[in-house]
Amino acid sequence: MDPILVDRLQFAFTIMFHYLFPIGTMGLAPFVAAYTWKAARDRDEESAAIARFWTRIFAINFAAGVVTGIPMEFQFGTNWAAFSRRSGGVIGQPLAMESGFAFFLESIFLGALLYRRSGVPTTFTAWAAVLVCAGSWLSGFFIVATNSWMQHPVGYSVAPDGTIHLENIWALLFSPFLGWQFAHVLTGALLAGGFIVAGVGAYYLLARRDEAIARRFVRAGTIVGFVFALLAVFPTGDRDSSDVTRYEPVKLAAMEGLFASTHGAPLAIIGMPDDAKNKLIDPIFVPDFLSFLAYGNFNANVNGLTAYARELWPPVDLTYYAYHVMVGLGTIFVAIMTLAMIFLVSGRLWRARWLLWIVMLAMPFPYIANEAGWTVAEVGRQPWIIYGLMRTAQAGSPTVAAGEAIFTLIGFLGMYFLLGVLFLYLVLREIGNGPRHGTFSFFGSAQDDVTPLRAGSGEG
């Protein structure tokens, strides 16, 4: 068996499992900061209880993200030695900045938040929550900056021995590919955060418990989810796709299942790609619309896959289906949150139990959409690990056999299954206990040390 294939499977599994947790931290961090700040400003005990509730769930996500993130760094050396040796001088810079700046900012001030386990937050605690949010977003920025350089290398030189040297860190951090890619990633995480908060609130309303707090959750989550569902489509999704059109046109053709170069290229709503016969099977098209989306002109030419050597094609089926899963789910999110906003504004959302069920059951799907989006980004870049500079087939570790990688992959599968079960247990226990529960404990029951909430406190 090809060692590169096994290495790719192992890295794909570990990074997709890991990314479930940064989605939670980046998406929930602004809610933690907002509720903590409101509690400190207004001396509001209910907001303080809500802030502690989301801080506990944030902390579980953060801890799981740390545990699952460490093995990926080791894989650069163990499984991808040629890649690390050649490009380590470049990718090491933003990764070191993520660890040295963002991670420590986030972890130190998260400790301050967890230390303040009872009572109304102080101004210092409120600022700590803001810095936790800033740290989580900054961490995401540096990671996406690294990936953006692999998609569109800038600010580098190649030495005579083939190693790649970073000439301009600012070119990397302000890459033309990075801005909209990071905006789209952050938008996806905030969309997931909105669905999580609204979904938990919907659960409480359906269970007829903690209803005042539940309404605050549903209101805040619906507003955030609605805004970022729209922003995920435009401008972030549109502009990110424009960068793909400009810098990675083969990926665009695979995403859209476009095999032949076409003036007035149609947009495939659905269809089944057949890369053996170079066609979509049973497609449903919107005429000329792909040309408009790609170039702003209904008659523009869009290069199809056959315009490029077949060895430069990414895996067409996986790229195509992952892209359409992401877009399809994004459309559904807009529909759900638009409907929820209409009912919220009209004051009927609390009584529309069927809609609350939809909001609650939709919670996992933003995770699927985020993972599908990253699948498009990474699979669609193939056969390159660094676009135009280094192929994935050249990036492995020559001394690592396929059997060794399979053995460690099996180990990761077992360990991550147990970690996933523990994560779900802890998060579901916190949700079951509810916002009025007290301090956080990883094991055993936590003692309630929350001052009784004021009746009729505001819903903000």
N, C-alpha and C positions, 0 to 999 in steps of 0.2 A: 504493500500500500504506500502511496506517495506521502512522505513525511510532511510536505508542505500542506497537503490537504488536511491532514490531522491537526497540524498546528493552527490552520485557519479555523477549523471546527472548534478547537479548544478556546482560541481567543474570542471567537464569535459568541460562544456560550458564556464565557466568564464576563465579557464586557456587556452583553445584553442583560445578563442577570444583575450586574453591578448597576447599570444605568437606571434600573427601576427605582433606586433609592435617591440619586440626585434629582430625578423628576420630583420626588416628594419634598426634598429639602428646598430646592429652588422655587417650587410652587407654593409651599406652605410658609416660607420665611416671611413674606410680606404680611400675611395674616397674623403671625406671631408678633411682628413689629407693630402693626396697627392696633391690635387689641391691648398689647402691653402699654403702648403710648397713651391710648385712651384711658386705661385704668389709672396710669400715673397722673395724667392731666386732670381728670375729673374725680379722682379718688373713688372710682367706681368698683365696688367689690365684685359685681357680676362680670364685668370686663376682665378683672384680675383672674377670676376663676376660669374664664374662657381662655385667656392668655396662657395660663398654666396648662390647661388641657392640650392646646395645640403645641405648646413647647414640649410636652411629654412625647407626643406623637412625632414631632420633628426630631427629638433626640434619638428615638428608636430608628428612624430613617437614617440619621447621621451615623450612628454606630454601625448599622449594617452596611452603609456605604463605605466606611473606613475599612471594615473587615474584608469586603469584597474587592476593594480598590487596590489593596497592597499586592495581591498575586499578579495583577496585570503588569505592574512595574517590573516584577521579576521575569515575566514572560519575555520582555524585550531582550533580556540577556540570555535566557535559557533557550527560547524557541526561535528568536529572531535576531541572532547574533550578527549576521551580515548587514541587516538593516540598521541595527544599533551602531555597529562599527562605522558604517558609512555616513549616517545622518545624525549620530548622537550629539555632535557639536551644535546642531540646529535645534532639534526637538527637545534636547535637554534644557535649553534656556526657558521656554515657557512652562515646562513641567516643573522645573525647580522654582520658578516664580509662583506657581500654583501652590506648591508645598510650603515655601518659605513665607509667602505673604497671605494668600487667601485662606489656606487651611488653618493656619495658626490664628488668624483673625477670627474665623468662624468658631474654632474649638475653644479658644480662651473665653470669648464672651458668651458662648453657650454655657460654659461652666458657671459664669456669673448668673445667668438666667436660672439654671437649675439650682443654684445655691439659694436663691430667693424663692423658697418653696411655699411661703404662706404670706398672707396679708396683701396689702395694696403695693404695687411696685413703686420704687423710688424713681426719681429722674435718671439716676445712673442706670438702673435696670432698664428703663425705656431706651436709653441710648445704647445699652448693650444689645437689646433686641434689634435695633436698627443696624448695628455693626455685624450681628450674626447674618442678617439679610444681605448686607453688602458683601460679606465674606463668601456666602454661598453663591451669589451671582458672579463675584470676581473669580471664584474657583471655576465656575462654568466657562467664563470668558477665556481663561488661560488654556483650558482643555480644548475648547473649540478653536482657539488660535493655533494650537498644535495641529489639529486635524485640518484646518483651513490651509495651512502651509503644505500639507500632504496633498490636498486637492489642487492647489495653485501655488507652486513654490515661487517665492520672491525673496529678495535681499540676500542672496547666497552666491558663492563661487564654488567651483569644482577644482580640487587640487589635482596634480598630475597622477597621484595614486588612486584617484576616484572618490576620495572622501569629500563630503560636502561641508563647507564652512559658512557660518553665518557672518555676513558682512554688515547687516543693518538690522538691529532688533526692532527698530521703529517701523521698518518696512513690513516685518512679520506681524507686528501688533496692529498695524493699520492697513493690512492687506485689503485690496478692493474686494476680495472674496469673503473676508471675515465679517464685515459689518452686518450684512443682511443674513448671513448664516447664523451668527450668534443671536440676532434679533428673533429669527424664526425658532431657534432652539429654546430661547427664554420664553417666547410666546407660548410654545407647546407646553412648557412646564407650568406656566401660570394658568393656562387653560385647564390642565390636570388639577392644579390646586383649587381652582374654582369649583370643579366638579366634585372633588373630595369634600370640601366644606359644605357645599349645597347637598351632596348625597348623604353625609352624616346627619345634617339637619333634617332632611326628608325622612331618614330612618326614625329619628326621635319623634317627629310629628306623626308618622304612621303608627308608632308604638304608643303615642299619647303620653309622652314623658318629657320633662324639661322643655315645655313648649315655648316659653318665652325665649330661652336661649336658642332653641331650634329655629325659631323664626329669624333670629339674627343670623344664624348660619346660612339658612336658605337665601335670605336677602343678599348677604354679602357674596356668597358663592355664585348666585345667579348673575349678579351684576358683573363680577369679575369674569365669569365664564362667558357671558354674552360678549363683553368687550374683546376678550382675547380669542374667542372663536372667530370673530370678524377679522381681527388683526392677523390671525394665522393664515387667512385667505389673502387679504390685502391690507397693508402692502408687503408684509414680510415674506409670505409664500410666493407672491408674484415676483418680487425683486430677487429673492434667492433663486428662483427658477430662471430668471433673466441672466444671472451670473453663470448658472450651469450652461445655458444656451451659448454664452460668450466664451467660456473657458473649457467646458467639457461637452462639446456637441454630440459626441457618441453616446454619452449617458442620456442626454435628452431624447435621442432617437430610441434608445432602449426603454426609457420610461414610458414613452408614448406608443411603443410598438410600431414605429414608422420604419418600414424597410426600404421603400423607394423614395428618393428625393422628389419633392412635390411642391409646385407652386399652388398656393391656396390649400395648404395641407389641412386635412380634417382632424378634429380632436376626437380620439376614441374614448367613448364613455364606457364601453365594455367590449370584450373580445378576448380571444385566446391566441397568443402568439405561437406561430409555427416557424421556428428559425431554420428548419430544414427546407421548407418551401418558400421562406421569406414572405410570409403574409400573416394577417390576422384572420382567424377563423370566426365567422358569424359576428362581425363587428357591428356596433351601433355608433354612428359618427355624427358629429356636428360639423357640417361643411365649412371649410376655410378657417375654422376657429383657432387651430393650433398656430397657423401663420400669424394670426393677430396677436395671440398671447405671447409668442416668441419674439416677434419683431414689430408689433403694432401696425401691421399691414396685412389685410386679408389676402393679398395676392403674393406675399413674400414667399421665397423659396426656403424650404426647410430640408436640410440634408438628412437623408435616411441612412440606415445602417449599411446598406450596400455601397454607399459612397466611401466607406472606409474598409481597410483590409480586415478580413474576418478575425485575424489574430488580435485585433484591437477591440473587438466586441466584448462587452461585459456579459455575464450570464443573463440573457435577455428575459427568460421567463421570470426569474426571481426579481429582477429589477422592475419589470413591468407590473407584476402582481403586487409587490410591496408598495409601489407608488400609487396604484389604484386603491389599495386598502387604505392608505393614508388619506388620499383625497376623498374617498367615499365616506370615511368616518368623519373627516373634517366637515363635510357637507351636512352630515347627520347632527353633528354638534351645533352647527349654526341653527338648524331647525329646532332642536330641543331647547336651546337657550333663548331663541327668539320667542318661542311659545311660552316658556317660563317667564320671560320678561313681560309679555303681554298680560299674563295672568297675575304677575306680581303688581304691575302698575294698576291693574283694575281691582286689586284686592281680593281676587278669587283663588290665588295660588294655595292658600292654607286649606281650602275646602276641596281642592281638586286632587283627590287621593290618587287617581289614575296617573296624573302627571308627576306627583311625588314619587310614585313607584318607578316611573321612567327615569327620573333624575337619580334616584338611589341606585337602580340597576345599571345605569350608564357609567358609574364610577370607574370600572376597570378599563373602559374602552379608550380614554385618552392615553393610557399607558401603551396600549397596542398601537395607537396611531404614532406615538413618539418612537417606539421601537421600529415600526415600519419605515418611518422617515429616515432613521439612521441606517437601516438596511439598504435603502435606495442610495444614500450617500456613499456607503462603503462598498457595496457590491457593484454599484454603477461605476465606480472608479476603476475597477479591474479592466485590464490585467496589471495595472500599476499599483504599487504601494505608495510611491511618490510620483505624482502624475507627470509623465514625460521624462522622468529621470531614472527610475528604478522599478523593475517589474517585481511583482510579488514572488514569482518563481525564483528570483535571485536573492531573496531576503532572509531565508531560513538559516538555521544552525546546522552546518554540515555534519556535526558529530552527534546530533540527536536523531535516533532511529524512530520510525513510525510507532513501533511497539511501546517505546518509552512515553511518547506523547499520548497514546491511547490509554496507557496505565494511569497517567496523571489526569487525563480527561475523566476517566471513570471515578477517580478520587474526588475531583471537583463536583461531579454530578451528585455523589453521595453526600458530601459535606454541604453543598449549597441547598440540597433538598432539606436537610435538617435545619439549616439556617433559615430557609424560607418558612418552614413550619413554625420555628420559634418567633420569627418576625410577625407572622400573621397572628399567632397566639397573643403576643404582647400588644399589638395594635388593637385587635378585637377586644382584648380585655379592657384596654383604656376606653374604647368606645362604649363597651358594656357598662363600665363604671360610671361614665358620664362626666361632664364638665364640673359638676358639683363635688366630685371626689377630690381627695386632697393630694398628697405628695406622691411622687413617682418612685416605684421600686421595681427593679427588673425581676425579682423573684419574691413570692409571697404576697400578702395583701398589704396595701399601703394604708396608712392611718389617715383618716380625714382630719386635716387641720385647717380647713377653710372656715373663716368666719361666716356665720349664716348670712345668706344673701339678702339684700334689701328687696322687699317686695315691690314690684312695679318699676324696677329700674329701667332706664331707657333702652330702646332697641336701636343701636346704631351700628 
